[in-house]
Amino acid sequence: MSYNRQLASLQSSSGPSAETDDPHTVRGLLRYCRGWLKGDIDAEALQKPCLEMANRLRGAAEATFSDLDKNPELCDEVRDPILDTGEAYEAIATILEDLPRLAGENRREEFEEALAEFETERLAVVDATDEINAQMSEGVPRCPKCGESGEDERCEHCRLILLYPDPKQLQDYSHRSAHLSPMHRQIYDAYVAVLKGELSLEGLLAKLPPLSVHLKELSSLCDGYEHSDQDWVDGQRKDTETAAAGIERIKGAASTYQTSDLHRGWEDIFDSSISVQNQLIQLGVATGELEDTPTMASDDLQFGLR
């Protein structure tokens, strides 16, 4: 179960915000369309923003329905608000595709009715988003695969360790990548698999020891390397310590069951490893085969929403 970044962006633009007629947000476009009723804008001016937003919404709805189809195990408690959101976006898209025509034909009454339906569906998105946020923030561990909660350590159906979702990831859409070792890629792939419910936490923990050994070797290399800039040596040592701390944070998830420990642990490993890698390359120290490794691909990693 991972997170649909496009859907999240549209959801965030649908909720309460400063009064604005910005047609690039769902709420702002609704206000913008009301400008035609007030005589502030021409019917022709509705064409481009309405059709562009309709395309975005249909894309988000299609991705959401596809994701739900790929996760038949998802429990109704988690599935229902996601489905409601996708259906609301699809409904809004249909309305937006019709508004320019209604305005062009000066059908004010039907235009007003369409805007009222637009607002109803927008509020449906807000309600569904609030429900999703509540699930993420309620402090209840859930199965990464089906979303079920329970009193046992493992999901009764999927036999995966239950984890506490990380609400902060709802606002985090960062996506970076760097060329790191296959060892890092294996850890990243296992990390993603855990959050998708394709691998239990033990599988990720089993990937960590080789990197721990590698970091100790790098630390020894820094200790024995003669360099005129002591600050550089200290920086390298700090980077390896940060990566080691990231490993320990991921290991800690075995007792805390916090998805946030997995996210922050991987971020520490990724960021520190980039720094170490760059410095070693500059020194001409062989680092082996490199692979493109993301820090976090938000489209793949959000717990419980895809």
N, C-alpha and C positions, 0 to 999 in steps of 0.2 A: 504494500500500500504506500504509494508515494504521492508527492504533491504536484498538482498542476499549476505551474507558475503563472501561466497566462490567465487561468481562472482566478488565481489569487489577486492578480493585478486588477482585474475587472471587478472583483468583489470589493476590494478596497476603495474603488472609485464609485461604488454604488451607495455607500453608507454616508452617515452624517459628516458634513464638512462645511467649510466656509461657503457662504452663498456665492455662487459663481455661475457664469454662463459658458464655461469652457466646454466646447463640444467634444473634447477628447476624453471626457469622463462620462459615465452613464448618467450621473445626477446632473452634471453640467449641461449635457445634451438635452435633457428633459426641460431645463429652464430655457435653453436656447430655442427649442421648438416653440415654447410658449410665446416667444418673441413675435412669431408670425401672427398669433391671435391679437397681439397688441399693436400690430402694424409696424413693429420695429425692424423686421427683416422681410425680404421677399421670399416667395415660394421657391424660387430657383436656388436661393442660398441654403436651403435645407438638403438639397440633393447630395452633395459631397459628404458632409459630416454624418448624415443618417445612413447612407449606404456603407461608408467606411466602418462605422460602429457596428452595423448589422453583420458585416463580414467577420469582424473580430469576435462578436458574440456567437455566431454560428460555429466558428472555429473552436472556441472554448467549449461550447456545448458538445460538439462532435468528439473532441478529445475526452471530455468527461464521460460521455456514454461509452466510448471505446474502452476507457480505463475500467469502468464498472463491469463491462462485459468480460474483461480479462481477470476480474477478481470476483468470481461467483461465490467465494467463501465469505465475503464481507458480510458482517452481521447487519441486520436492518437498522439498528440504532445508528450505525455509522453511515450506512448506504443512503438512508432516506434523505437527510439534508443535502447530500451531494447531488442526488437525483433531482431534488426540488430546485437546486440552483441551476443545473443544466437545463431543465425544462423551462425555468423562468427566462433564462438567457435566450432560448430558442423563441419563446413567445415575444420577447422584446424585439428580437431581430425581425420577426414578421411585421410587427407594428412599424418599426423604423423604415422598412422597405415600402410601406404604404403611405407614410406621412407626406412625402413630397408630392405624390399624386393627388392626395386629398387637398393639399394646399393649392396645388396648381389648378384644380377644378373649383376652388373656393368653397369647399364643402365644410364650413366651419363647425357645424354641429357634430358631424362624424369625426372631424379632426379633434375636437374637444373630448369626445368619447374615447378616441384612440389614446390621447394623452392620459386620461384617467386610468385606462387599462395599463398603460406604460408605468404609471406610478404604482399601481397595485403589484405588478410583477417586480418592479424595483424593490419594493418593500419585502416581497417574498425572498429576494436575494439577501437582503439585510437580515431577515429572520433566520434564514438557513445558515448564513455566515456566523451569526451570533451563536447558533447551536453548535456549529463546528468548533468555534473558539472555546465554547464551554466544555466540550468534550476534551479538547487539548489541554485545558487549564484546570480540570476538576481534581487533579491529583490522584487519578485512578490508573493503575497499570493496565495496559491493553495488549492483546496479541498483535504483533506487527503484521500478521497475515490477514486475520479475519476481523480484528478490532474488538473482539469480545473481552470483557473484563471478568475477573473471578477471584476467588479467595486463595487458590493454589498458586504456586510459583509458575506453573506451566499452563498453557491453554488446554482445556479439556479435549478440544477437537484437533488442534494443529500440533500439539505437544511442543510448542515453542515457548521459551521463557517470556513471560509478560514484562513489558517495559513501560515506563512512564513517558508519555509523549512530551515533546519539547515545544511549548507554545512560541518561544522566540523564533523558531524556524519559519513561522507564518510570515514574519516581516523580513526574513533574510533570503534575498534572491541572488546572492553573489555567485559568480561562476568564474573560476580561474583555473588555469592548467599550467603544468610545467613538465619538463622532461626529467623524470626521476627513474629510479631503478625498477626492474621487474618485481623486486621484493616489495617496494612501495605499492606497485600496482596490485599485487596479490592481496595486500592488506586492504586497499581501497575497494577492490571488488568484493571482498568478504564483508566489509563494512556496509556497502550498498545492499548486499544480499540479506544481511540481518534486518535492515530497515524495510526491505521489501517483503520480509517474511519468507524468504527463500532459504535461509540458513539460520540455525539457532546461534545464540551468542557464543557458545563453546567453539563453534567453527571459526569465528573471528579471533578469539583468544589464542587458538592454536597457531595462527599465522604470525603472532607477535615475537616469539623467541628469536628467530633469525635476525630481525631488525635490532633487537636488544644487543645481540652479539656484535652486529655491525657497528652500532653506536659506540660500544666499548672500544672497538678497534680504532674508530675515528678519534676518540678521545685520547687514546694512547699515541696516535700519530701526531696529534696536536702537542701533546706533552713532550714528545721527543724531537719535534721539528724546530730547528733553529731559525728564528725569524727576527728581523731587526725591529719589527713593530709588535711590541708586547700587547697592545690593544687588539691587534688582529688575532693573536693567539687566544686572548681572553674571549674575544667574540666567538671564535670557533668553539671554544669549550662551552660557552653559554648556549650556543645553538644545539649542541649535542645533548646538553642537559635538558633543554626545552623539549626536544624530541623524546627523550627518555621519560620526562614527566607526562608527555602526551600518551605514551604507552601505558604508564601507570594509571592514567585517568581512564583509559579504555578498559583496563583490567578491573578498575573499581566498579564498573557497571555490573560486574558479576554479583556485587553486594548491594549497590544502590538501585539497580534496575532503571537508571536514568538514561533516556535517550540522549539528553544533553551531554552526558559524559562521553558518549561515542562521538558526537559532533565536535565538541571542543577538543577532545583528544586527537582526532584526525587533523583538525586545523593546526594544532601545535606541531604535530609530526610533519605536516606539509610545509608550513612556513619555515620551520627551522631547517628542514632538509633542503629547501631551495637555496637558502643562504650558504649552507655547507657545500652543496653541489657547485654553486657558482664560484666559490673561493677555490675549491679543489681543481676545477677546470682551469682557472686562471693560473694556478701553480703548475699545471701540466700533470697532475696526479691522476692516474687511470682510475676510472670509476665504473667500468664495465658497461654493458649495454643499457641504453636509456629508453624509456617509454613515456608517452604522453600520459600524465596522471592528473586528474582533476582534484581540486580541493573539496568541492562539493557541487555536484550538478543538481540544482534544486528540483529540476523536473524528475529526478530519480529518487530523491532522498527524503521527501517529507513523509513522516510517519502518519498513517491513518487516514489520508484524505484522497488517495487515488483509486 
